[in-house]
Amino acid sequence: MIAQHFIDIQQKRKPDPADCKEIKMKLLLAERIILNVLSFDLIVEQPYNTIITLSQSLKVSDEVQCAWRFANDSIYSTASIQYTAKTIAAACVYLAIRVLKKMPPENAVPTLLDMCGTDEAVLMRCCDCLKALYPNFDKQFLCRVCSKERKKEKESEQASRQINKQTSKQ
């Protein structure tokens, strides 16, 4: 059936509406069977607590919000069924460190691996899975993803400079 679908696509044939309905019904049946096998128990551990723990141990508090965004977006990928919550958290923190460039990502890897009990290859595959959510990840896209954090930092620096100028004038 799948092979026939590819042949139809190549020959630009439109699928038969009756076949589409049959495929749809088979898909719904398969989904129901899967849910029954799982007893509708679809609880997935979330990476948020681990992100906080990792950021505290690495002393990278500025990266938490950016890592949190990666964790939120990870829901739209297959990461939660491929990797543990700790591995996803480590990947989110690693990507946040890489984006904000506050510390070399290589310095964080040993700590991330140690605390999450995974190896570097698995961590990098998880990072790749998360990066796939962003089509322009390596082309300055991430600067825009976390630009709010940088903008807030600049605004707070400017505010502190103005306060310092005002206090020095008095």
C-alpha positions as CSV (number, residue, x, y, z in Angstrom):
1,M,0.0,0.0,0.0
2,I,2.8,2.4,0.9
3,A,4.7,1.5,-2.3
4,Q,1.6,2.1,-4.3
5,H,1.3,5.5,-2.7
6,F,4.8,6.5,-3.8
7,I,4.1,5.3,-7.3
8,D,0.9,7.4,-7.3
9,I,2.9,10.5,-6.1
10,Q,5.5,10.0,-8.8
11,Q,2.9,9.6,-11.5
12,K,0.9,12.5,-10.0
13,R,-2.2,10.4,-9.6
14,K,-4.7,11.5,-7.1
15,P,-5.6,9.0,-4.4
16,D,-9.0,7.4,-4.5
17,P,-11.3,9.0,-1.8
18,A,-12.5,5.6,-0.7
19,D,-8.8,4.5,-0.1
20,C,-8.2,7.6,1.9
21,K,-11.1,6.9,4.1
22,E,-10.0,3.3,4.6
23,I,-6.4,4.4,5.5
24,K,-7.8,7.0,7.9
25,M,-10.0,4.4,9.6
26,K,-7.0,2.0,9.9
27,L,-4.9,4.8,11.4
28,L,-7.5,5.6,14.0
29,L,-7.8,2.0,14.9
30,A,-4.1,1.6,15.3
31,E,-4.0,4.7,17.5
32,R,-6.8,3.3,19.7
33,I,-4.9,0.0,20.0
34,I,-1.7,1.8,21.0
35,L,-3.6,3.8,23.6
36,N,-5.2,0.7,25.0
37,V,-1.9,-1.1,25.2
38,L,-0.5,1.8,27.1
39,S,-3.6,2.0,29.3
40,F,-3.9,5.6,28.3
41,D,-0.9,6.2,30.6
42,L,1.0,8.8,28.7
43,I,2.9,10.5,31.5
44,V,6.2,11.9,30.3
45,E,8.8,13.2,32.7
46,Q,9.5,16.9,32.0
47,P,13.1,18.3,31.9
48,Y,12.4,21.5,33.8
49,N,13.6,20.5,37.3
50,T,16.8,19.1,35.8
51,I,17.4,22.3,33.9
52,I,17.3,24.3,37.1
53,T,19.7,21.9,38.8
54,L,22.1,21.9,35.9
55,S,22.1,25.7,35.6
56,Q,22.8,26.0,39.3
57,S,25.7,23.6,39.2
58,L,27.2,25.2,36.2
59,K,26.5,28.7,37.6
60,V,24.8,29.8,34.4
61,S,21.6,31.4,35.7
62,D,21.2,33.7,32.7
63,E,20.8,30.6,30.4
64,V,17.9,29.2,32.3
65,Q,15.2,31.1,30.4
66,C,16.7,30.2,27.1
67,A,17.1,26.5,28.1
68,W,13.5,26.6,29.3
69,R,12.4,27.8,25.8
70,F,14.2,24.9,24.2
71,A,12.5,22.5,26.7
72,N,9.1,24.0,25.8
73,D,9.8,23.5,22.1
74,S,11.0,20.0,22.7
75,I,7.4,19.0,23.0
76,Y,7.0,19.5,19.3
77,S,9.7,16.9,18.6
78,T,10.2,13.2,19.2
79,A,12.8,13.9,21.9
80,S,10.6,13.0,24.8
81,I,10.1,9.4,23.5
82,Q,13.7,9.0,22.3
83,Y,15.6,10.5,25.3
84,T,15.3,10.7,29.1
85,A,14.2,14.0,30.6
86,K,17.7,14.5,32.0
87,T,19.2,14.1,28.6
88,I,16.8,16.6,27.1
89,A,17.5,19.0,30.0
90,A,21.3,18.7,29.3
91,A,20.7,19.3,25.6
92,C,18.6,22.4,26.4
93,V,21.3,23.8,28.8
94,Y,24.0,23.0,26.3
95,L,22.2,24.8,23.4
96,A,21.4,27.8,25.7
97,I,25.1,28.1,26.6
98,R,26.0,27.8,23.0
99,V,23.5,30.5,22.0
100,L,24.3,33.0,24.7
101,K,28.1,32.4,24.4
102,K,28.7,33.1,28.1
103,M,31.0,30.1,28.5
104,P,32.5,27.8,26.0
105,P,30.1,24.9,25.5
106,E,33.0,22.4,25.7
107,N,33.6,23.4,29.3
108,A,30.0,22.5,30.3
109,V,29.9,19.1,28.5
110,P,31.7,17.0,31.2
111,T,29.4,18.4,34.0
112,L,26.3,17.8,31.8
113,L,27.3,14.3,31.0
114,D,28.2,13.5,34.6
115,M,25.0,14.8,36.1
116,C,22.7,13.3,33.5
117,G,24.4,9.9,33.2
118,T,24.7,9.9,29.5
119,D,27.4,10.0,26.9
120,E,28.4,12.7,24.5
121,A,27.1,11.0,21.4
122,V,23.6,10.7,22.9
123,L,23.7,14.3,24.1
124,M,24.7,15.6,20.6
125,R,22.0,13.5,19.0
126,C,19.4,15.0,21.4
127,C,20.8,18.5,20.5
128,D,20.4,17.7,16.8
129,C,16.8,16.6,17.4
130,L,16.1,19.9,19.1
131,K,18.0,21.9,16.6
132,A,15.8,20.3,13.8
133,L,12.9,22.4,15.2
134,Y,14.7,25.5,14.0
135,P,15.3,25.6,10.3
136,N,18.0,28.3,10.5
137,F,19.6,27.2,13.8
138,D,23.2,27.8,12.7
139,K,22.5,31.0,10.7
140,Q,22.0,33.6,13.5
141,F,18.5,32.4,14.3
142,L,19.3,31.6,17.8
143,C,20.5,35.2,18.4
144,R,16.8,36.2,17.8
145,V,15.5,33.3,19.9
146,C,17.2,34.6,23.0
147,S,17.4,38.3,22.1
148,K,15.0,39.3,24.8
149,E,17.5,38.1,27.4
150,R,20.3,40.1,25.9
151,K,18.0,43.2,25.5
152,K,17.1,43.0,29.1
153,E,20.8,42.7,30.1
154,K,21.6,45.8,28.0
155,E,18.7,47.8,29.5
156,S,19.7,46.9,33.0
157,E,23.3,47.9,32.3
158,Q,22.2,51.2,30.9
159,A,19.9,51.8,33.8
160,S,22.8,51.1,36.3
161,R,25.1,53.5,34.3
162,Q,22.5,56.2,34.5
163,I,22.1,55.6,38.3
164,N,25.8,55.7,38.7
165,K,26.1,59.0,36.7
166,Q,23.3,60.6,38.8
167,T,24.9,59.5,42.1
168,S,28.3,60.7,41.0
169,K,26.9,64.1,40.1
170,Q,25.5,64.5,43.6
